[in-house]
Amino acid sequence: MLRFISAVYIAMIVFFSPQDLFAQDREQAITVYSNGLGLVRDMRTIELPRGRSTVIISQVAAEIDPTSVRIKSLTAPEELSILEQRYTYDLVSGNLILSRYLNQDIQLITGDSDIPVTGRLLHVDMDQVSLQLEKGRVEIIRRAAIQRISLPAVPEDLVTTPTLTWLLDNDRKAGMHRLELSYLTNGITWHAEYTALMNESNTEMTLSGWATIDNNSGSTYDNTAITLVAGDPNRVSAPPPVRRRENVFLRTSSSPQQFTGQVLFEYHAYALERRATIEDRSSVQLTLFEDTTGKISKQYVYDGLRVPQGVQTRIRFENKENMGFGKPIPRGIVRLYHQDGQGNPQFVGEDRVKDLAKDETVYLTVGQAFDLAGERIQTSMRALSKNSSEEQYQIVLRNHSDEMVSIKVVEYMRGPTWAITESSRPYEKLNANTIEFDVSVPSDDEAEVTYTVVYSR
């Protein structure tokens, strides 16, 4: 394998462009979506001659979608035409540099010898290099035997940063143009995370929201305007997977609200009220909204079909202004804490909330109640006729705590046509195939639910 390329040549691999001269005039904005997509707007000032000219712009995202690129002049949009566009990005490697010297003379140092082998490069791959020496002799050298390769200069066409090149036609007189470049890039995403602190009596909850931005797009967005979009814009094909980040995220301390919410088409957008920097291959956490306190209620649920043994504890809250909330809440993980008798927060569970619109109700599952248990038994099943059958069920709930509790028992009907013919307790029909019993279970005692359902077709 290639073990060494002269450090002199590596140091020379730097891409220069006229745009480096007006970096101070650069202004960026990025809109980040939760599906691994970012929309970059990049404004730069450049001097253009009258007529046709070539403009080269570097420092764009490595994960750019070249087909999404748009460029326009903010100075004179009607007088500047884009005739041609190219995207170039060479990932620097020994093979890439060496391949640029096919049919040219190079020098190799092999084995323990300090005497170079000079010849015209005929072929190169991962295993061997073929040289044509003096008098037409050809020598094939194993890559493992090569200690050093010496090249005459850096290849002129080597592009080591993601670069866009345009052929422009300027109908205006020569002068400065403010250009706006916009494009889509993969490799950048965001998600919401929440902490919820419940009071000791489980009647109120303080909700804090954070926005985490993961950037693996191959570009740093310095002092940029940031907008986050909650929702799922349709895409023709799925974006490639985001590479694992290497840097640990920086979590800012709790602070007043930094984002301003607004409606964007059928989505919700959150614009950061200040500019911030998003480093490449890193994550940053920003306060999504200030702490919000609202009313909640605690519930116990027994879903014997899905969780046969455990009674789940869940928190219910209505996302309404009169309940203390009343704002769009993007999907994310909610980590729940409970205030103990000494006023200290203790972690009790976590759940995932879907995109929650204003005035909607959400249920957060905390975990299984330690002192409650349930058991679901099918006691009978028989055919009534060719087109109907009957099933009987028994649900037993046990309460080992020192107070009476109310447990919601959820049951699912397995067919479109069904009827409850007998029931030991009243029930509520939640939807076409779900019913719910509300059962009070005394302290250190048990309660039972039985019902009979008839299915027909």
Stockholm file with secondary structure:
# STOCKHOLM 1.0

chainA/1-457         MLRFISAVYIAMIVFFSPQDLFAQDREQAITVYSNGLGLVRDMRTIELPRGRSTVIISQVAAEIDPTSVRIKSLTAPEELSILEQRYTYDLVSGNLILSRYLNQDIQLITGDSDIPVTGRLLHVDMDQVSLQLEKGRVEIIRRAAIQRISLPAVPEDLVTTPTLTWLLDNDRKAGMHRLELSYLTNGITWHAEYTALMNESNTEMTLSGWATIDNNSGSTYDNTAITLVAGDPNRVSAPPPVRRRENVFLRTSSSPQQFTGQVLFEYHAYALERRATIEDRSSVQLTLFEDTTGKISKQYVYDGLRVPQGVQTRIRFENKENMGFGKPIPRGIVRLYHQDGQGNPQFVGEDRVKDLAKDETVYLTVGQAFDLAGERIQTSMRALSKNSSEEQYQIVLRNHSDEMVSIKVVEYMRGPTWAITESSRPYEKLNANTIEFDVSVPSDDEAEVTYTVVYSR
#=GR chainA/1-457 SS CCCCBCHHHHHTCCCCCGGGGGGGGCEEEEEEETTSEEEEEEEEEEEECSEEEEEEECCCCTTBCGGGCEEEESSCTTSEEEEEEEEECCCCCHHHHHHTTTTSEEEEEETTCCSCEEEEEEEECSSEEEEECGGGCEEEEEGGGEEEEECSSCCTTCCCSCEEEEEEEECSCSEEEEEEEEEEEESEEEEEEEEEEECTTSSEEEEEEEEEEEECSSCCEEEEEEEEEESCCCCSSCCCCCCCCCSCCEECCCCSCCEEEEEETTEEEEEESSCEEECTTEEEEEEEEEEEEEECEEEEEECTTTSSSEEEEEEEEECCGGGTCCSCBCSEEEEEEEECTTSCEEEEEEEEECCBCTTCEEEEEEEEEEEEEEEEEEEEEEEEETTEEEEEEEEEEEECSSSCEEEEEEEECSSSSEEEEEESSCEEEEETTEEEEEEEECTTEEEEEEEEEEEEC
#=GC SS_cons         CCCCBCHHHHHTCCCCCGGGGGGGGCEEEEEEETTSEEEEEEEEEEEECSEEEEEEECCCCTTBCGGGCEEEESSCTTSEEEEEEEEECCCCCHHHHHHTTTTSEEEEEETTCCSCEEEEEEEECSSEEEEECGGGCEEEEEGGGEEEEECSSCCTTCCCSCEEEEEEEECSCSEEEEEEEEEEEESEEEEEEEEEEECTTSSEEEEEEEEEEEECSSCCEEEEEEEEEESCCCCSSCCCCCCCCCSCCEECCCCSCCEEEEEETTEEEEEESSCEEECTTEEEEEEEEEEEEEECEEEEEECTTTSSSEEEEEEEEECCGGGTCCSCBCSEEEEEEEECTTSCEEEEEEEEECCBCTTCEEEEEEEEEEEEEEEEEEEEEEEEETTEEEEEEEEEEEECSSSCEEEEEEEECSSSSEEEEEESSCEEEEETTEEEEEEEECTTEEEEEEEEEEEEC
//
